[in-house]
Amino acid sequence: MNENEEIEEKKEATVIPVEPEVSSFKLIFSLGLAGLISGIIIVGSYLYTLPIIEKNKAEAQRTAIFKVLEGCTSFVTLHLIDGKLVEDDNFPKVKKEAITKEEHEVFAGFDADGKLIGFAIPAAEPGFQDIIGTIFGYDVVNQTIIGFEVLESKETPGLGDKIFKDADFALNFKSLATIPEILPVKKGAKKSPNQIETITGATISSKAVIRILNNAIKLWQEPINKFDKSLLKPPTTKGNTENSADKISENE
C-alpha cells in the first residue's frame, strides 16, 4: 500500500456519519404539544386559585370596613343603580347579578346601638406602579373622611409603599375634610382640615391617594346625601354574622 492510499484510508476512517435531520413537522408538533401542556397547567392553576384569591380579597375588604369606621359592629351593602343607592334586598335578582364591580358598592356601618356611623367606600385608581386599591370611612354629617386603608398596592418598596406603612401619613385620615376638595401639601405645611401632608420621596403615590379620594367623593357624595338614611337598619337576622364584627372575632 503506497503513501497516498494510506492517507485516503485514514480520511475514510475519520469521517463522522451525518445523522438524518429532524423533520420540521416533528419540531412543530413537539413545540405545540409542550405549549398545550403548559397552557393547560397555567389555566388550571388560575381557575383553581381564582376563587381562593377572590375570597381572600373579599375577607380583607370586610375586615377593613370595621377598621375605617371606628366603632362599627355591623354593616349593610348598598349598590349604585341609575344614580341611586339601593340595598341588597331591595332590587331585582337580575340586576343584583349584573352588579359585580366593587366600585358600585358602598357599605353603611352601624355601632352596637344600631346607629349609623358612616359609609365605607371602596375606590381604586392607577398609582406610580400599578392600581392602588383603597377603602375609606366617610362621615356624612361632618363630610369628613374618618379612616383609610390600602387594600392593594404594588408601589415601590421603601417609598411608595409608605402610603400604608407610614404612621404619620395615616394620621391625615382621622378627620379629613372633603369640602372643598382634598389638597396635597408638603410635610409640616398643613394648615387646613382638607389638606394631606404628602410623603417625602413618594409624592406621586401620595397624590394618587388624594386623587382616588377626591374622585370617589365626587361619585358617591350626591347619591349618599339624597338617600333616605332613616330607612337604613343594621342586619337583624339571628345567627347571621356575615356582615358583623362577630365573624372577625370567630376567625381570630
Secondary structure as GFF3:
##gff-version 3
##sequence-region A 1 252
A	DSSP	alpha_helix	3	14	.	.	.	ID=ss1
A	DSSP	alpha_helix	24	68	.	.	.	ID=ss2
A	DSSP	beta_strand	74	81	.	.	.	ID=ss3
A	DSSP	beta_strand	84	87	.	.	.	ID=ss4
A	DSSP	three_ten_helix	88	90	.	.	.	ID=ss5
A	DSSP	alpha_helix	93	98	.	.	.	ID=ss6
A	DSSP	three_ten_helix	102	104	.	.	.	ID=ss7
A	DSSP	beta_strand	105	110	.	.	.	ID=ss8
A	DSSP	beta_strand	116	126	.	.	.	ID=ss9
A	DSSP	beta_strand	131	139	.	.	.	ID=ss10
A	DSSP	beta_strand	144	152	.	.	.	ID=ss11
A	DSSP	alpha_helix	162	165	.	.	.	ID=ss12
A	DSSP	alpha_helix	167	170	.	.	.	ID=ss13
A	DSSP	three_ten_helix	171	173	.	.	.	ID=ss14
A	DSSP	beta_strand	176	177	.	.	.	ID=ss15
A	DSSP	beta_strand	183	185	.	.	.	ID=ss16
A	DSSP	beta_strand	195	197	.	.	.	ID=ss17
A	DSSP	alpha_helix	203	226	.	.	.	ID=ss18
A	DSSP	three_ten_helix	229	231	.	.	.	ID=ss19
A	DSSP	alpha_helix	246	251	.	.	.	ID=ss20
###
